[in-house]
Amino acid sequence: MAMRRRPKVKVEIRLPGITVGTDDIAGHFGSKSERGPFLVISRACGMALDTGGHNDDGSIATVYPTDAGRRQLWYLRPSGYAGEVLIISADNGLALDATRPEDDGKPLLWEPHGAEWQRWTLSPCPDGGAYYVGSVARERTLVMGQHAEPNWQPWLEDRRGIKSHQWMLVVPHGSGLT
């Protein structure tokens, strides 16, 4: 019986002074060890998820024009639950946290503890070029609008097949990385 090969997805983005991409992004999600770092880039606006330089529990996560600095680098850490990961900042070690339903609903940064508020699923978009980043606790998708401005904060909505609900996970490479 022939083994079924998983499809490879290649992504590359060229920006002034830096190129980010990967030859096989799907291959990064089959492991039980931490993967990354990745840039998490909104497909709608082209800006990257960013810590904004914050390093305290309860700090906001924002988007900012992609520069591949440490504030924009994220690791995917196994959560201990099949198909779920923690999204951990390379800058400060804090986890992306969807907050509790009684809270505002905009993701914040917290010390990693692995509760359902910090667990995320990555579901491939139909065209294979990006992912829906879904909150396990909130059962909603991370969103950023196409007209976003620097330092806007992502939010959560019911998943729809539109670009504002899609995120590219790309591996930075090349010179100029900070």
Secondary structure as UniProt FT lines:
FT   STRAND          11..15
FT   TURN            16..17
FT   STRAND          18..22
FT   HELIX           25..29
FT   STRAND          35..42
FT   TURN            43..45
FT   STRAND          47..50
FT   TURN            52..53
FT   TURN            57..58
FT   STRAND          59..60
FT   STRAND          62..65
FT   HELIX           70..72
FT   STRAND          73..78
FT   TURN            82..83
FT   STRAND          85..89
FT   TURN            90..92
FT   STRAND          95..97
FT   TURN            101..102
FT   STRAND          108..110
FT   HELIX           116..118
FT   STRAND          120..124
FT   TURN            126..127
FT   STRAND          131..135
FT   TURN            136..139
FT   STRAND          140..143
FT   TURN            146..147
FT   TURN            150..151
FT   STRAND          155..157
FT   HELIX           163..165
FT   STRAND          167..170
FT   STRAND          172..173
FT   TURN            175..176
//
